[in-house]
Amino acid sequence: MSIKSPSRRWGSLLAASTIALSTAVLGVSGVANAETDPVTTPVCVDPGDADAAAAAAAAAAAEAALVARTAADAAAAAAVDAAEAAAVATATATAALADAATAAAAAEAAALLADEAKATAVNALAALDLVKADAAAADTDLLAAQTAAGTAQTAADEAAASAQLAAAALVTADALVDTTAQAKLTADTAAADAQADADAAQTAADNAQTAATSAQTAADEAQATADASGDPADQTAADEAAALAVTAAEEAATAAGLAATASADAVTAHDAAATAATDASAAEADAVLAAQADTDAAAANTLAAQALTDALTNLTVAETAAGEAQVALTAAQGAADEAVAAETAAVQAAAAAAEEVVAKDAAALAAAADAEAAEAAATEAQATADKAEADAVTAQAEADAAAAAAGISTGAALYTLGEGKAAATIATVAAATDCTTDGTLPPVTPTIPTIPTIPTTPEVTTPEAPQASIGAVRDVKAVVGTSSILVSWTAPADDSAVVGYEAFANPVGAQSSQDLVSCIVSAAVRTCLLGVQADVAYTVGVYAFDKDANLSESAGFLETSVVPAPVKATTVPAATPGSTALKNSDGTAISKVTAGQKMTLKGEGYLPFSTVALYVYSEPTFLQNVTADENGNFTVDVTIPANLVNGEHSLVASGVDLNGNPYVVRADFTVTGGVAAASSGGLAYTGASVAVPLIGGLAALGLGGGLLVASRRRNTQEA
């Protein structure tokens, strides 16, 4: 089975006609250019000669032979002219064929340029989408920076207020320290005075007090040691020493009971001094805390100021990035607009080229018809010349026979035929009664017979194209599948001359054959699976053809529903068993990819001309569609999404195989330079009429195909 964007080469038919006509021209020229010998001198015969009547008959036969020869020469010349005219017409048709082929090549080139422009526009629009995403991300970053700067400003203001409060608290604490210190000094003085008064009363308790004092001293030293070392054992010893000191003091107090009253004032004074000392210590502790708070507030204020500075710097960077992104967006939009405009112009140029193909096909059709008519006229003229030659040969034979009967020598050969045969020269014989007494002929006026005029350029009437000799195929059906159409049919009622079938599909409403797809199968086959671009409705038809490439009558055309595209899988699909993995453009395996990277992919094994959908998984993200070539392969440029999560992902090319079954080619790879795996928002890995395009399309590789389809179309319309 052959699948193609269809055309056939029929130019050999014109070449064969050219050879035949050239042969005819040479052959007829050889006859027309043969040389003639002069007629022999007239002779007289004796009137009493018994052969006088025979001589007269020979003269008449010779004259008839001359007339026939003249007519044969004229017919040969006319045949030469007709053959030359046919050769000119054939050359014109050949030139028209070349023009049609050139136009078809130009149309094909224009279609390729249109495809390239379309791909460029698709890439430009994809790039525009990426730039838009970048601009949106830059705007988001700018908003976040503005929010962060506002937050930092608030924090800085609060830190400054806290620092002011801490400084005020420190001033108050310092004042309180001064006040309590003065109160302590006053209390200490009063206690000293009271103690002096009680000294006398305490003399009796001195010993006890001395013991208590010694015990207290020991306890203080133990406590100091414990405070310095931080050792729990020292603290235990200090606690025990303190307990002994308390016991000694109690014993001293008991011993001094008698002096209690006397020393009451001293005790009271000491208590007041102790209270003042406690207040002073608390004030000093508060002052220390206030100082620390002031230091902390100052540090916090410094940090807040630095955070504000950083936030303002980030805001400036974000504003710059947003501005640059907007500039890039404007540039990308301009590039996309230019690419779309270029695509439109290329499509228009391709349409114009297709129209030129149609016009050139029509011109070639007309030229070929003229050549065919001229060839027919040349054949007819040659037949007339052949008949005239045969008549001349017959007349010459009769003249030779009459001359032989009269006993007259015919002299040298007059005319040389194409096969080298010689006819006798014509001898003019007069009746003896026409001779003078001296034996010579009297002056006579010869009678020249009227020779029919043979036109050198016969009127040519363009013949109607012959009717197709094959009936239309029957029961044509078209069943759409994923990016494919299964066409089936039944043979014509009489399929004895059928050697094959051609099924085709062209987009509904198409005015050119740019997207026409067909297949050619043998006479034994009744089905054909056509790969087509998805998301389009198609017009479908089938023709039979004979050994001379004559097409059958039309069976009419079917219009399909919109052909569906490959279905998007919700999770990454498994590769079809036996399939070859997607590869880089150089044939190497795809293993590591950078997010946002542009790369060229290659895939194979698909139904020719079918649509292949490209996705990146885990979460299915559509990249683009691509059309498989005539071998079922594709090469395409894609851009990996910039927001892929770093880690494992899969590229998937989903389509159909040669039998129309789902076909998946896949490549697993590792992404770097993308979104961190812990962040959200990324892609985390989870595993016109049909006749017009037919004329242009079938003539794309040769004029003959266009002529044949055009003539079949005219017959169908006239039938």
C-alpha positions as CSV (number, residue, x, y, z in Angstrom):
1,M,0.0,0.0,0.0
2,S,1.2,3.5,-0.8
3,I,0.3,6.5,1.3
4,K,1.1,10.0,0.1
5,S,0.0,13.4,-0.7
6,P,-1.1,12.0,-4.1
7,S,0.0,12.5,-7.7
8,R,1.0,10.3,-10.6
9,R,3.3,10.8,-13.5
10,W,1.6,10.6,-16.9
11,G,4.2,12.5,-18.9
12,S,5.4,9.3,-20.5
13,L,2.2,9.3,-22.6
14,L,3.2,12.7,-24.1
15,A,6.7,11.4,-24.6
16,A,5.5,8.4,-26.5
17,S,3.2,10.6,-28.7
18,T,6.2,12.8,-29.5
19,I,8.3,9.8,-30.7
20,A,5.4,8.6,-32.9
21,L,4.8,12.0,-34.5
22,S,8.6,12.4,-35.1
23,T,8.7,9.1,-36.9
24,A,5.7,10.0,-39.0
25,V,7.3,13.3,-40.0
26,L,10.5,11.6,-41.1
27,G,8.7,8.9,-43.0
28,V,6.4,11.3,-44.9
29,S,9.3,13.6,-45.6
30,G,11.2,10.8,-47.2
31,V,8.3,10.2,-49.6
32,A,7.7,13.9,-50.4
33,N,11.3,14.6,-51.1
34,A,11.9,11.8,-53.6
35,E,13.2,13.2,-56.9
36,T,11.4,13.0,-60.2
37,D,13.0,12.3,-63.6
38,P,11.8,14.3,-66.6
39,V,9.2,12.8,-68.9
40,T,10.5,11.1,-72.0
41,T,10.2,12.8,-75.4
42,P,6.8,12.0,-77.0
43,V,6.9,9.4,-79.9
44,C,4.7,8.9,-82.8
45,V,3.5,5.7,-84.2
46,D,2.5,4.7,-87.7
47,P,-1.3,5.2,-88.2
48,G,-1.4,1.8,-89.9
49,D,0.4,0.2,-86.9
50,A,-1.8,-2.3,-85.3
51,D,-0.5,-1.1,-81.9
52,A,-1.8,2.5,-82.3
53,A,-4.7,1.9,-80.0
54,A,-2.5,0.3,-77.4
55,A,-0.1,3.2,-77.6
56,A,-2.9,5.7,-77.1
57,A,-4.2,3.6,-74.1
58,A,-0.7,3.6,-72.7
59,A,-0.5,7.4,-73.0
60,A,-3.8,7.8,-71.2
61,A,-2.7,5.4,-68.5
62,A,0.6,7.3,-68.1
63,E,-1.3,10.6,-67.8
64,A,-3.5,9.0,-65.1
65,A,-0.4,7.8,-63.3
66,L,1.0,11.3,-63.4
67,V,-2.2,12.8,-61.9
68,A,-2.2,10.1,-59.2
69,R,1.5,10.8,-58.4
70,T,0.8,14.5,-58.1
71,A,-2.1,13.9,-55.8
72,A,0.1,11.5,-53.7
73,D,2.8,14.2,-53.4
74,A,0.3,16.8,-52.3
75,A,-1.1,14.4,-49.7
76,A,2.4,13.6,-48.4
77,A,3.1,17.3,-48.1
78,A,-0.1,17.8,-46.2
79,A,0.8,14.8,-43.9
80,V,4.2,16.5,-43.3
81,D,2.5,19.7,-42.3
82,A,0.1,17.9,-40.0
83,A,2.9,15.9,-38.4
84,E,4.9,19.1,-37.8
85,A,1.8,20.8,-36.3
86,A,1.3,17.8,-34.1
87,A,4.9,17.9,-33.0
88,V,4.6,21.6,-32.2
89,A,1.4,20.9,-30.2
90,T,3.1,18.1,-28.3
91,A,6.0,20.4,-27.5
92,T,3.6,22.9,-26.2
93,A,1.8,20.3,-24.1
94,T,5.2,19.2,-22.8
95,A,6.1,22.8,-21.8
96,A,2.7,23.1,-20.2
97,L,3.5,19.9,-18.3
98,A,6.7,21.4,-17.1
99,D,4.9,24.6,-16.1
100,A,2.4,22.6,-14.1
101,A,5.1,20.6,-12.4
102,T,7.0,23.8,-11.6
103,A,3.8,25.3,-10.2
104,A,3.1,22.1,-8.2
105,A,6.7,22.3,-6.8
106,A,6.2,25.9,-6.0
107,A,2.9,25.1,-4.3
108,E,4.6,22.4,-2.3
109,A,7.4,24.7,-1.3
110,A,4.8,27.4,-0.3
111,A,2.9,24.8,1.8
112,L,6.2,23.9,3.5
113,L,6.9,27.5,4.2
114,A,3.3,27.9,5.5
115,D,3.9,24.9,7.8
116,E,7.2,26.4,9.0
117,A,5.5,29.7,9.6
118,K,2.8,28.0,11.5
119,A,5.4,26.2,13.7
120,T,7.2,29.5,14.2
121,A,3.9,31.1,15.2
122,V,3.1,28.2,17.6
123,N,6.6,28.5,19.2
124,A,6.3,32.3,19.4
125,L,2.9,32.0,21.1
126,A,4.3,29.4,23.5
127,A,7.2,31.7,24.2
128,L,4.7,34.5,24.8
129,D,2.9,32.3,27.3
130,L,6.1,31.6,29.1
131,V,7.0,35.3,29.2
132,K,3.5,36.1,30.5
133,A,4.0,33.5,33.2
134,D,7.4,35.1,34.0
135,A,5.8,38.6,34.1
136,A,3.0,37.3,36.4
137,A,5.6,35.7,38.7
138,A,7.5,39.0,38.7
139,D,4.3,40.9,39.6
140,T,3.7,38.4,42.4
141,D,7.3,38.8,43.7
142,L,6.8,42.6,43.6
143,L,3.6,42.4,45.6
144,A,5.3,40.1,48.1
145,A,8.3,42.5,48.4
146,Q,5.9,45.4,48.9
147,T,4.1,43.5,51.6
148,A,7.5,42.5,53.3
149,A,8.6,46.2,53.1
150,G,5.4,47.3,54.8
151,T,5.8,44.7,57.5
152,A,9.4,45.6,58.1
153,Q,8.5,49.3,58.4
154,T,5.9,48.4,61.0
155,A,8.4,46.3,62.9
156,A,11.0,49.1,62.8
157,D,8.5,51.6,64.2
158,E,7.5,49.3,67.0
159,A,11.1,48.6,67.8
160,A,11.9,52.3,68.0
161,A,8.9,52.9,70.3
162,S,10.1,50.0,72.5
163,A,13.6,51.5,72.7
164,Q,12.2,54.8,73.8
165,L,10.1,53.1,76.6
166,A,13.1,51.1,77.7
167,A,15.3,54.2,77.9
168,A,12.6,56.0,80.0
169,A,12.3,53.0,82.3
170,L,16.1,53.0,82.8
171,V,16.1,56.6,83.9
172,T,13.3,55.9,86.4
173,A,15.2,52.9,87.8
174,D,18.4,54.9,88.2
175,A,16.5,57.5,90.2
176,L,15.0,54.9,92.4
177,V,18.4,53.4,93.1
178,D,19.6,56.8,94.3
179,T,16.5,57.2,96.5
180,T,16.8,53.8,98.1
181,A,20.5,54.2,98.6
182,Q,19.9,57.4,100.6
183,A,17.2,55.7,102.6
184,K,19.6,52.9,103.4
185,L,22.2,55.3,104.6
186,T,19.8,57.0,106.9
187,A,18.5,53.7,108.3
188,D,22.1,52.5,108.9
189,T,22.9,55.6,110.9
190,A,19.8,55.2,113.1
191,A,20.6,51.5,113.6
192,A,24.2,52.4,114.7
193,D,22.9,54.9,117.2
194,A,20.4,52.4,118.6
195,Q,23.1,49.8,118.8
196,A,25.3,52.0,120.8
197,D,22.5,52.5,123.2
198,A,22.0,48.8,123.5
199,D,25.6,47.8,123.8
200,A,25.5,48.1,127.4
201,A,22.5,45.9,127.6
202,Q,24.1,43.4,125.4
203,T,27.3,42.9,127.4
204,A,25.8,40.0,129.2
205,A,24.9,38.4,125.9
206,D,28.2,39.1,124.3
207,N,29.5,35.6,124.7
208,A,26.3,34.1,123.2
209,Q,26.3,36.7,120.5
210,T,30.0,36.1,119.8
211,A,29.2,32.4,119.3
212,A,26.3,33.3,117.1
213,T,28.4,35.7,115.2
214,S,31.1,33.0,114.7
215,A,28.4,30.5,113.5
216,Q,27.0,33.2,111.2
217,T,30.4,34.0,109.8
218,A,31.0,30.3,109.1
219,A,27.7,30.1,107.4
220,D,28.4,33.1,105.3
221,E,31.8,31.8,104.2
222,A,30.2,28.4,103.4
223,Q,27.5,30.2,101.4
224,A,30.1,32.2,99.6
225,T,32.1,29.1,98.8
226,A,28.9,27.4,97.5
227,D,28.0,30.5,95.4
228,A,31.4,30.5,93.9
229,S,31.7,26.8,93.1
230,G,28.1,26.0,92.3
231,D,28.8,22.5,93.7
232,P,25.7,20.9,95.3
233,A,27.9,19.4,98.1
234,D,29.2,22.9,99.0
235,Q,25.6,24.2,99.0
236,T,24.6,21.4,101.4
237,A,27.5,22.3,103.7
238,A,26.5,25.9,103.5
239,D,22.9,25.1,104.4
240,E,24.1,23.0,107.3
241,A,26.4,25.8,108.5
242,A,23.5,28.3,108.1
243,A,21.3,26.0,110.3
244,L,24.1,25.9,113.0
245,A,24.3,29.7,112.8
246,V,20.5,30.0,113.3
247,T,20.7,27.6,116.3
248,A,23.6,29.7,117.8
249,A,21.6,32.9,117.3
250,E,18.6,31.5,118.9
251,E,20.7,30.4,121.9
252,A,22.2,33.9,122.0
253,A,18.7,35.4,121.8
254,T,17.7,33.3,124.7
255,A,20.7,34.4,126.7
256,A,20.1,38.0,125.7
257,G,16.4,37.8,126.7
258,L,17.0,39.9,129.7
259,A,18.6,42.5,127.4
260,A,15.8,42.4,124.9
261,T,13.9,45.2,126.2
262,A,16.9,47.4,126.4
263,S,17.9,46.5,122.8
264,A,14.3,46.7,121.4
265,D,15.0,50.1,120.0
266,A,18.2,48.9,118.5
267,V,16.5,45.9,116.9
268,T,13.8,48.1,115.5
269,A,16.4,50.4,114.1
270,H,18.3,47.5,112.6
271,D,15.0,46.2,111.1
272,A,14.4,49.5,109.4
273,A,18.0,49.5,108.1
274,A,17.5,46.0,106.7
275,T,14.3,47.0,105.0
276,A,16.1,50.0,103.5
277,A,18.9,47.7,102.3
278,T,16.4,45.3,100.8
279,D,14.7,48.1,99.0
280,A,18.0,49.4,97.7
281,S,19.0,45.9,96.4
282,A,15.6,45.6,94.7
283,A,16.1,49.0,93.1
284,E,19.5,48.1,91.9
285,A,18.2,44.8,90.5
286,D,15.4,46.7,88.7
287,A,18.0,49.1,87.4
288,V,20.0,46.2,86.0
289,L,16.9,44.8,84.3
290,A,16.1,48.2,82.9
291,A,19.6,48.5,81.5
292,Q,19.3,45.1,79.9
293,A,15.9,46.0,78.5
294,D,17.4,49.2,77.1
295,T,20.2,47.3,75.5
296,D,17.8,44.7,74.0
297,A,15.5,47.4,72.7
298,A,18.4,49.2,71.0
299,A,19.5,45.9,69.4
300,A,16.0,45.2,68.2
301,N,15.7,48.7,66.8
302,T,19.0,48.1,64.9
303,L,17.8,44.8,63.5
304,A,14.4,46.2,62.5
305,A,16.2,49.1,60.7
306,Q,18.4,46.6,58.9
307,A,15.3,44.4,58.0
308,L,13.7,47.6,56.6
309,T,16.7,48.4,54.6
310,D,16.8,44.8,53.2
311,A,13.1,44.9,52.4
312,L,13.5,48.2,50.6
313,T,16.4,46.7,48.6
314,N,14.3,43.6,47.7
315,L,11.5,45.9,46.7
316,T,13.8,47.8,44.3
317,V,15.0,44.5,42.8
318,A,11.4,43.3,42.4
319,E,10.4,46.5,40.8
320,T,13.3,46.3,38.3
321,A,12.5,42.6,37.6
322,A,8.8,43.5,37.0
323,G,9.8,46.3,34.6
324,E,12.2,44.0,32.7
325,A,9.5,41.3,32.6
326,Q,7.0,43.9,31.2
327,V,9.6,44.9,28.5
328,A,10.1,41.2,27.7
329,L,6.4,40.7,27.5
330,T,6.0,43.6,25.1
331,A,8.8,42.1,22.9
332,A,7.3,38.6,23.0
333,Q,3.9,40.0,22.1
334,G,5.5,41.8,19.2
335,A,7.3,38.7,18.1
336,A,4.1,36.6,18.4
337,D,2.1,39.2,16.4
338,E,4.8,39.1,13.7
339,A,4.9,35.3,13.6
340,V,1.1,35.2,13.3
341,A,1.2,37.8,10.5
342,A,3.9,35.8,8.8
343,E,1.8,32.6,9.2
344,T,-1.2,34.4,7.6
345,A,0.9,35.7,4.7
346,A,2.4,32.2,4.2
347,V,-1.0,30.6,4.2
348,Q,-2.2,33.1,1.7
349,A,0.8,32.5,-0.5
350,A,0.2,28.8,-0.3
351,A,-3.4,29.3,-1.3
352,A,-2.3,31.5,-4.2
353,A,0.2,28.8,-5.2
354,A,-2.5,26.2,-5.1
355,E,-4.7,28.3,-7.3
356,E,-1.7,28.7,-9.7
357,V,-1.4,24.8,-9.8
358,V,-5.1,24.6,-10.7
359,A,-4.6,27.2,-13.5
360,K,-1.5,25.5,-14.8
361,D,-3.2,22.1,-14.7
362,A,-6.1,23.6,-16.8
363,A,-3.6,25.0,-19.3
364,A,-1.8,21.7,-19.5
365,L,-5.1,20.0,-20.0
366,A,-6.0,22.3,-22.9
367,A,-2.5,21.9,-24.4
368,A,-2.6,18.1,-24.1
369,A,-6.1,18.1,-25.7
370,D,-4.7,20.2,-28.6
371,A,-1.8,17.8,-28.9
372,E,-4.1,14.8,-29.0
373,A,-6.2,16.5,-31.6
374,A,-3.2,17.4,-33.7
375,E,-1.9,13.9,-33.4
376,A,-5.2,12.6,-34.6
377,A,-5.2,15.0,-37.5
378,A,-1.6,14.0,-38.4
379,T,-2.7,10.3,-38.3
380,E,-5.6,11.1,-40.5
381,A,-3.4,13.0,-43.0
382,Q,-0.9,10.2,-43.0
383,A,-3.7,7.7,-43.7
384,T,-4.8,10.0,-46.6
385,A,-1.2,10.2,-47.9
386,D,-0.8,6.4,-47.6
387,K,-4.0,5.9,-49.6
388,A,-2.9,8.4,-52.3
389,E,0.5,6.7,-52.5
390,A,-1.2,3.3,-52.9
391,D,-3.5,4.8,-55.6
392,A,-0.4,6.3,-57.4
393,V,1.4,2.9,-57.2
394,T,-1.7,1.2,-58.6
395,A,-2.0,3.8,-61.5
396,Q,1.7,3.5,-62.2
397,A,1.4,-0.3,-62.4
398,E,-1.5,0.1,-64.8
399,A,0.5,2.6,-66.9
400,D,3.4,0.2,-67.0
401,A,1.2,-2.6,-68.1
402,A,-0.4,-0.5,-70.8
403,A,3.1,0.6,-72.0
404,A,4.3,-3.0,-72.0
405,A,1.2,-4.0,-74.1
406,A,2.0,-1.2,-76.6
407,G,5.7,-2.2,-76.7
408,I,6.9,1.2,-75.5
409,S,10.0,1.7,-73.4
410,T,9.2,3.5,-70.2
411,G,12.8,4.8,-69.5
412,A,14.3,5.5,-66.1
413,A,12.5,5.4,-62.8
414,L,10.4,8.5,-62.1
415,Y,9.7,8.2,-58.4
416,T,11.4,6.4,-55.6
417,L,9.2,5.0,-52.9
418,G,10.0,4.7,-49.3
419,E,10.7,1.0,-49.6
420,G,13.1,1.6,-52.6
421,K,10.7,0.3,-55.2
422,A,10.8,2.1,-58.6
423,A,7.9,3.0,-60.8
424,A,8.4,3.4,-64.5
425,T,8.7,6.9,-66.1
426,I,5.7,8.1,-68.0
427,A,6.1,8.2,-71.8
428,T,3.7,10.4,-73.7
429,V,2.3,8.4,-76.6
430,A,0.2,10.0,-79.3
431,A,-2.0,8.3,-81.8
432,A,-0.5,7.9,-85.2
433,T,-3.4,10.0,-86.7
434,D,-2.1,12.9,-84.8
435,C,1.4,12.8,-86.4
436,T,2.5,15.0,-89.3
437,T,3.9,13.8,-92.6
438,D,7.4,14.2,-91.3
439,G,6.8,12.0,-88.4
440,T,6.6,14.6,-85.7
441,L,3.7,15.5,-83.4
442,P,1.8,18.7,-84.0
443,P,1.6,21.2,-81.2
444,V,-0.8,20.2,-78.6
445,T,-2.2,21.7,-75.4
446,P,-2.0,19.1,-72.7
447,T,-5.0,18.5,-70.6
448,I,-4.1,18.8,-66.9
449,P,-6.7,17.1,-64.7
450,T,-7.9,19.0,-61.7
451,I,-6.1,17.8,-58.5
452,P,-8.1,18.0,-55.3
453,T,-6.7,20.6,-52.9
454,I,-5.4,19.0,-49.7
455,P,-5.2,21.6,-46.8
456,T,-1.8,21.8,-45.2
457,T,-3.3,22.7,-41.8
458,P,-6.4,20.6,-41.3
459,E,-9.1,22.0,-39.1
460,V,-8.7,20.5,-35.6
461,T,-11.7,19.9,-33.4
462,T,-10.9,19.2,-29.8
463,P,-12.4,15.8,-29.0
464,E,-14.4,15.2,-25.9
465,A,-12.5,13.3,-23.2
466,P,-13.3,9.6,-23.5
467,Q,-15.8,8.3,-21.0
468,A,-14.4,6.2,-18.1
469,S,-14.3,2.6,-18.9
470,I,-14.6,1.5,-15.3
471,G,-17.8,1.9,-13.3
472,A,-17.9,3.7,-9.9
473,V,-16.9,1.8,-6.7
474,R,-19.8,1.0,-4.5
475,D,-20.8,1.1,-0.8
476,V,-18.1,3.6,0.2
477,K,-17.9,4.0,4.0
478,A,-15.7,6.1,6.3
479,V,-15.3,5.4,10.0
480,V,-13.4,8.0,12.1
481,G,-11.0,6.9,14.8
482,T,-8.3,8.6,16.8
483,S,-6.5,10.8,14.3
484,S,-7.5,8.3,11.5
485,I,-10.2,7.4,9.0
486,L,-10.9,3.8,8.0
487,V,-12.2,3.8,4.4
488,S,-13.9,0.7,3.0
489,W,-15.7,0.0,-0.3
490,T,-17.1,-2.6,-2.7
491,A,-15.6,-3.2,-6.2
492,P,-17.4,-1.8,-9.3
493,A,-20.0,-4.1,-10.8
494,D,-17.5,-5.0,-13.5
495,D,-14.0,-4.9,-12.1
496,S,-12.3,-6.9,-14.8
497,A,-10.1,-3.9,-15.8
498,V,-9.4,-2.8,-12.2
499,V,-5.8,-3.0,-11.1
500,G,-6.0,-0.9,-8.0
501,Y,-7.9,1.7,-5.9
502,E,-7.1,5.1,-4.5
503,A,-8.8,6.4,-1.4
504,F,-8.4,10.0,-0.3
505,A,-9.4,12.5,2.4
506,N,-9.3,16.3,2.3
507,P,-10.4,18.7,5.0
508,V,-14.0,19.9,4.5
509,G,-14.0,23.3,2.7
510,A,-10.3,23.1,1.7
511,Q,-9.5,25.0,-1.4
512,S,-6.1,23.3,-2.0
513,S,-4.6,19.9,-1.7
514,Q,-2.1,20.9,0.9
515,D,-3.6,18.7,3.6
516,L,-5.0,16.0,1.2
517,V,-3.9,12.4,2.2
518,S,-4.5,9.3,0.1
519,C,-3.5,5.7,-0.2
520,I,-3.2,3.4,-3.2
521,V,-3.9,-0.3,-2.8
522,S,-4.1,-3.3,-5.1
523,A,-7.3,-4.6,-6.7
524,A,-7.6,-7.3,-4.0
525,V,-7.8,-4.8,-1.2
526,R,-11.1,-3.1,-0.1
527,T,-10.0,-1.0,2.9
528,C,-7.5,1.7,3.7
529,L,-6.6,3.3,7.1
530,L,-5.7,7.0,6.5
531,G,-3.8,8.9,9.1
532,V,-5.1,12.5,9.3
533,Q,-4.8,15.6,11.5
534,A,-7.2,15.6,14.4
535,D,-9.9,18.1,15.3
536,V,-10.9,18.4,11.6
537,A,-13.8,17.0,9.5
538,Y,-12.9,15.5,6.1
539,T,-14.4,14.8,2.7
540,V,-13.6,11.2,1.6
541,G,-13.8,9.5,-1.8
542,V,-12.5,6.4,-3.6
543,Y,-11.6,5.8,-7.3
544,A,-10.7,2.6,-9.1
545,F,-8.1,2.7,-11.9
546,D,-7.0,0.5,-14.8
547,K,-3.5,-0.5,-16.1
548,D,-3.4,2.8,-18.1
549,A,-4.2,4.8,-15.0
550,N,-7.7,5.7,-16.2
551,L,-9.9,6.5,-13.3
552,S,-13.4,5.1,-12.7
553,E,-16.6,7.0,-12.6
554,S,-17.0,9.0,-9.3
555,A,-18.9,7.3,-6.5
556,G,-19.6,10.6,-4.9
557,F,-18.1,11.9,-1.6
558,L,-18.7,11.3,2.1
559,E,-18.3,14.0,4.8
560,T,-17.0,12.7,8.2
561,S,-17.5,14.0,11.6
562,V,-14.6,15.8,13.3
563,V,-11.7,13.3,13.8
564,P,-10.9,13.0,17.5
565,A,-7.4,13.7,18.9
566,P,-5.5,11.3,21.2
567,V,-7.0,11.1,24.7
568,K,-5.1,12.7,27.6
569,A,-4.4,10.2,30.3
570,T,-4.9,11.5,33.9
571,T,-1.8,9.7,35.1
572,V,1.4,8.9,33.3
573,P,0.6,6.1,30.8
574,A,2.9,3.1,30.2
575,A,4.9,3.0,27.0
576,T,3.5,0.7,24.3
577,P,5.4,-2.6,24.4
578,G,8.1,-2.7,21.7
579,S,8.0,1.1,21.2
580,T,11.2,3.1,21.0
581,A,11.7,5.7,23.7
582,L,11.6,9.4,22.8
583,K,15.1,10.7,22.1
584,N,17.0,13.9,21.6
585,S,17.5,15.2,18.1
586,D,20.9,13.5,17.9
587,G,19.4,10.2,18.9
588,T,20.7,10.1,22.4
589,A,18.5,9.2,25.4
590,I,16.7,11.9,27.4
591,S,17.9,11.6,31.1
592,K,18.4,15.1,32.6
593,V,16.5,18.2,31.7
594,T,16.6,21.8,33.1
595,A,13.3,23.4,33.9
596,G,12.4,25.9,31.1
597,Q,14.8,24.2,28.7
598,K,14.1,24.2,24.9
599,M,14.8,20.8,23.3
600,T,14.2,18.9,20.1
601,L,12.4,15.5,20.4
602,K,12.3,12.6,18.0
603,G,9.6,9.8,17.9
604,E,8.7,7.0,15.6
605,G,6.2,4.2,15.0
606,Y,3.0,6.2,14.4
607,L,0.4,6.1,11.6
608,P,1.7,8.4,8.9
609,F,0.2,11.9,8.8
610,S,-1.7,11.3,12.1
611,T,-1.6,13.7,15.1
612,V,0.7,13.0,18.1
613,A,-0.1,14.8,21.4
614,L,2.9,15.7,23.6
615,Y,2.5,15.9,27.4
616,V,4.8,16.2,30.4
617,Y,3.8,14.3,33.6
618,S,3.3,13.7,36.6
619,E,0.3,16.2,36.5
620,P,-0.4,16.1,32.7
621,T,0.7,19.4,31.2
622,F,0.0,19.7,27.4
623,L,3.0,20.9,25.4
624,Q,1.8,20.8,21.8
625,N,0.5,18.6,18.9
626,V,2.7,17.4,16.0
627,T,1.9,15.6,12.8
628,A,3.8,12.4,11.9
629,D,5.5,12.4,8.5
630,E,5.0,9.9,5.7
631,N,7.1,7.3,7.6
632,G,5.3,7.7,10.9
633,N,8.1,9.7,12.5
634,F,8.3,13.2,13.9
635,T,10.9,15.7,15.0
636,V,9.7,18.7,17.0
637,D,11.0,21.5,19.2
638,V,9.4,21.9,22.7
639,T,9.9,23.9,25.8
640,I,9.9,22.2,29.2
641,P,7.7,24.1,31.7
642,A,9.8,26.3,34.0
643,N,7.6,25.5,37.0
644,L,8.3,21.7,37.2
645,V,9.3,20.4,40.6
646,N,12.8,19.2,40.8
647,G,12.9,15.4,40.6
648,E,11.6,12.6,38.3
649,H,9.2,13.3,35.4
650,S,8.1,11.8,32.1
651,L,7.7,13.1,28.5
652,V,4.8,11.2,26.7
653,A,4.0,11.2,23.0
654,S,0.4,9.8,22.5
655,G,-1.0,8.8,19.2
656,V,-2.0,5.7,17.1
657,D,0.0,3.0,15.4
658,L,-0.3,1.7,11.8
659,N,-3.4,-0.3,12.8
660,G,-5.1,2.7,14.4
661,N,-4.5,1.3,18.0
662,P,-3.3,3.6,20.8
663,Y,0.4,4.1,20.7
664,V,2.5,5.7,23.5
665,V,6.2,6.6,23.3
666,R,7.7,7.8,26.6
667,A,11.0,9.1,28.1
668,D,11.6,9.4,31.9
669,F,14.0,12.1,33.0
670,T,15.2,14.1,36.0
671,V,14.5,17.8,36.3
672,T,16.8,20.3,37.9
673,G,16.6,24.1,38.2
674,G,12.9,24.0,38.8
675,V,10.7,24.4,41.9
676,A,12.0,23.0,45.2
677,A,10.2,19.8,46.0
678,A,8.9,21.1,49.4
679,S,7.1,24.1,47.9
680,S,3.6,24.1,46.6
681,G,2.3,25.1,43.2
682,G,4.7,23.0,41.2
683,L,4.1,19.8,39.2
684,A,5.0,17.1,41.8
685,Y,5.8,13.7,40.3
686,T,3.1,11.0,40.9
687,G,4.2,8.4,38.7
688,A,-13.9,24.1,-1.2
689,S,-15.2,21.3,-3.5
690,V,-13.2,18.1,-3.5
691,A,-12.5,18.4,-7.3
692,V,-10.4,21.5,-7.0
693,P,-7.8,20.1,-4.6
694,L,-7.8,16.8,-6.5
695,I,-6.8,18.6,-9.7
696,G,-3.9,20.4,-8.0
697,G,-2.9,17.5,-5.8
698,L,-2.8,14.8,-8.4
699,A,-0.8,17.1,-10.7
700,A,1.7,17.9,-8.1
701,L,4.2,15.4,-9.4
702,G,3.2,15.3,-13.1
703,L,0.7,16.8,-15.6
704,G,-0.8,13.4,-16.6
705,G,-2.5,12.8,-13.2
706,G,-4.1,16.3,-13.4
707,L,-5.3,15.7,-17.0
708,L,-6.8,12.4,-16.1
709,V,-8.7,13.6,-13.0
710,A,-9.8,16.7,-14.8
711,S,-11.2,14.7,-17.8
712,R,-12.9,12.3,-15.4
713,R,-14.4,15.3,-13.6
714,R,-15.8,16.7,-16.9
715,N,-17.2,13.4,-17.9
716,T,-18.9,13.0,-14.6
717,Q,-20.5,16.5,-14.9
718,E,-21.6,15.9,-18.5
719,A,-23.0,12.4,-17.8
